Amino acid sequence: MDPQVAIVIVSYNTRDLLLECVASAFESAQDRSVHLVVVDNASEDGSYEAVRDAYPRATAIRNPANLGFGAACNQGIRATSSPLVLLLNSDARLTPQAFGAMCDCLEQNARCGAAGCRLIDSVGSEVINTRNFLTPLNQALELAGIKLLRGRLQRTRRPKPDRHDCTVDWIDGACLMLRRAALEGAGLFDERFFMYSEDEDLCFRLRKLGWLVCFCGEGTAVHHGAASTRLKKAEMLRSFYVSQMLFLSKHRRPPSAFLYSVLMKTVLGLKHWLLRDVHRRKIAGEQLRAFKEATRQARNAHR
């Protein structure tokens, strides 16, 4: 029988967590047939060898360099043919309820192009994974800590407590199930996004074509978060901001990226100079430096 679900896991220096992730993916599938693919982005900790030895039934692809999350996901998607594709971070762990909930959502709703579930961290705290699409304003307002915002002025978007909330804009790609037919219309990940915002960009294109993005609250997955990026914090911050500017340049009006840049620099600068808490002031300073470097990087890329 052809696999019903392709599970694509992108790996980068998270060997032990990766092995847990693969084990949970196989266990969560239960009676559904799956084709599991691990795409390793040139890990140096033996991740590729560990998966190949421990799980011979999985397909393991080894890249000679770190191609980024979106490009590696595209490799895995192209290496499979199942009608459903589950993208799973290597530092995430599936539960049977999560896998089943996402499958059911896509199988029961023909207009659902993408589905995600509830995420918690390693100590059981909720991880926000649903948001409104980025505008020049909502990221800066949230960073400034302004409360009582509604609609598009909010960046974070808490889903409705429905069984399937299909009104969200986009869901984090750490645990996201996609319909292949929807991908064939919208296209795969835009590989210009090395890391961050590639999932938002994909959901934006899906929504533009009339597909729904659904949150499945009855399923929960564990996501440790940033396991492969902790040692490169400044680099990842720059990548985060560059990706946001790319998203705005691609999907919003031309002045949007400039307005976003002005607002973000203003908020980060005020936090760096005015916050009384030394630790929070230091973090704001690091973010401001990373943002300025990202702005220069984005400007040079367009020359």
Long-range contacts (C-beta under 8 A, 24 or more apart in sequence): 1-33, 2-33, 2-81, 2-82, 3-33, 3-34, 3-35, 3-80, 3-81, 3-82, 4-32, 4-33, 4-34, 4-82, 4-83, 4-84, 4-103, 5-29, 5-32, 5-33, 5-34, 5-35, 5-82, 5-84, 5-85, 5-86, 5-103, 5-177, 6-34, 6-35, 6-36, 6-37, 6-76, 6-77, 6-80, 6-81, 6-82, 6-84, 6-85, 6-86, 7-34, 7-35, 7-36, 7-37, 7-85, 7-86, 7-88, 8-37, 8-39, 8-73, 8-76, 8-77, 8-80, 8-85, 8-86, 8-87, 8-88, 9-36, 9-37, 9-38, 9-39, 9-76, 9-88, 9-89, 9-90, 10-38, 10-39, 10-41, 10-69, 10-72, 10-73, 10-76, 10-87, 10-89, 10-90, 11-38, 11-39, 11-40, 11-41, 11-43, 11-47, 11-48, 11-51, 11-90, 12-40, 12-41, 12-42, 12-43, 12-47, 12-66, 12-90, 12-228, 13-43, 13-44, 13-45, 13-47, 13-228, 14-43, 14-45, 14-47, 14-90, 14-91, 14-227, 14-228, 15-43, 15-45, 15-46, 15-47, 15-50, 17-90, 17-91, 17-224, 17-227, 18-47, 18-50, 18-51, 18-90, 18-91, 19-50, 19-51, 19-54, 20-93, 21-88, 21-89, 21-90, 21-91, 21-92, 21-93, 21-94, 22-51, 22-54, 22-55, 22-58, 24-93, 24-94, 24-95, 25-86, 25-88, 25-94, 25-99, 26-55, 27-94, 27-96, 28-94, 28-95, 28-96, 28-98, 28-99, 28-100, 29-99, 30-96, 30-99, 30-100, 32-99, 32-103, 34-82, 35-59, 35-80, 35-82, 37-61, 37-76, 37-79, 37-80, 38-76, 38-90, 39-63, 39-72, 39-73, 39-75, 39-76, 41-65, 41-66, 41-67, 41-68, 41-72, 42-66, 47-90, 67-191, 68-191, 68-193, 68-194, 68-195, 68-198, 69-173, 69-189, 69-193, 69-194, 69-195, 69-198, 70-188, 70-189, 70-190, 70-191, 70-193, 70-194, 70-195, 70-198, 71-189, 71-191, 73-173, 73-188, 73-189, 73-198, 74-188, 74-189, 74-191, 77-180, 77-183, 77-188, 78-188, 81-180, 82-180, 83-179, 83-180, 83-181, 84-177, 84-178, 84-179, 84-180, 85-177, 85-178, 85-179, 85-180, 85-183, 86-175, 86-176, 86-177, 86-178, 87-173, 87-174, 87-175, 87-176, 87-177, 87-178, 88-174, 88-175, 89-173, 89-174, 89-175, 89-223, 90-227, 90-228, 91-223, 91-224, 91-225, 91-226, 91-227, 91-228, 92-119, 92-174, 92-175, 92-221, 92-222, 92-223, 92-224, 93-221, 93-222, 93-223, 94-175, 94-221, 95-219, 95-220, 95-221, 95-222, 97-218, 97-219, 97-220, 98-175, 98-216, 98-219, 98-220, 98-221, 99-219, 100-219, 101-216, 101-218, 101-219, 102-177, 102-216, 102-219, 103-177, 104-216, 105-164, 105-177, 105-214, 105-216, 106-177, 106-179, 108-164, 109-164, 109-166, 109-212, 109-214, 111-166, 111-210, 111-211, 111-212, 112-164, 112-166, 112-179, 112-211, 112-212, 112-213, 112-214, 113-178, 113-179, 113-182, 113-183, 113-186, 113-206, 113-209, 113-211, 113-212, 113-213, 114-171, 114-176, 114-177, 114-178, 114-179, 114-182, 114-202, 114-203, 114-206, 114-211, 114-212, 114-213, 114-214, 115-164, 115-171, 115-176, 115-177, 115-213, 115-214, 115-215, 115-216, 116-171, 116-172, 116-175, 116-176, 116-177, 116-213, 116-214, 116-215, 116-216, 117-175, 117-215, 117-216, 117-217, 117-218, 117-219, 117-220, 117-221, 118-215, 118-216, 118-217, 118-219, 118-220, 118-221, 119-172, 119-174, 119-175, 119-220, 119-221, 119-222, 119-223, 120-220, 120-221, 120-222, 120-223, 121-222, 121-223, 121-224, 121-225, 122-222, 122-224, 127-223, 127-225, 128-156, 128-158, 129-171, 129-172, 129-174, 129-175, 129-223, 130-156, 130-157, 130-158, 130-159, 130-168, 130-169, 130-170, 130-171, 130-172, 130-215, 131-155, 131-156, 131-157, 131-168, 131-169, 131-170, 131-200, 132-156, 132-157, 132-169, 133-169, 133-170, 133-200, 133-204, 133-251, 134-197, 134-200, 134-244, 134-247, 134-248, 134-260, 135-252, 135-256, 136-248, 136-252, 136-256, 136-257, 136-259, 136-260, 136-263, 137-259, 137-263, 139-244, 139-260, 139-264, 140-260, 140-263, 140-264, 140-266, 140-267, 143-264, 143-267, 143-268, 143-271, 144-267, 144-270, 144-271, 159-215, 159-217, 161-217, 162-217, 163-216, 163-217, 163-218, 164-214, 164-215, 164-216, 164-217, 165-214, 165-215, 165-217, 166-212, 166-213, 166-214, 166-215, 168-213, 168-214, 168-215, 169-200, 169-203, 169-204, 169-207, 169-213, 170-199, 170-200, 170-203, 170-204, 170-207, 170-213, 171-199, 171-203, 171-213, 171-215, 172-199, 173-198, 173-199, 173-202, 174-223, 174-225, 175-221, 175-223, 179-211, 182-206, 182-209, 182-211, 185-209, 185-211, 186-211, 190-250, 192-246, 193-243, 193-246, 193-247, 194-239, 194-242, 194-243, 195-229, 195-236, 195-239, 195-240, 195-243, 196-236, 196-239, 196-240, 196-243, 196-244, 197-240, 197-243, 197-244, 197-246, 197-247, 198-243, 200-247, 201-247, 201-250, 201-251, 204-247, 204-251, 233-286, 234-286, 234-289, 234-290, 237-286, 237-287, 237-290, 237-291, 237-294, 238-290, 238-293, 238-294, 238-297, 239-294, 240-294, 241-290, 241-291, 241-294, 241-295, 242-294, 242-297, 242-298, 245-294, 245-295, 245-298, 246-298, 257-298, 261-291, 261-295, 264-291, 265-291, 265-292, 265-295
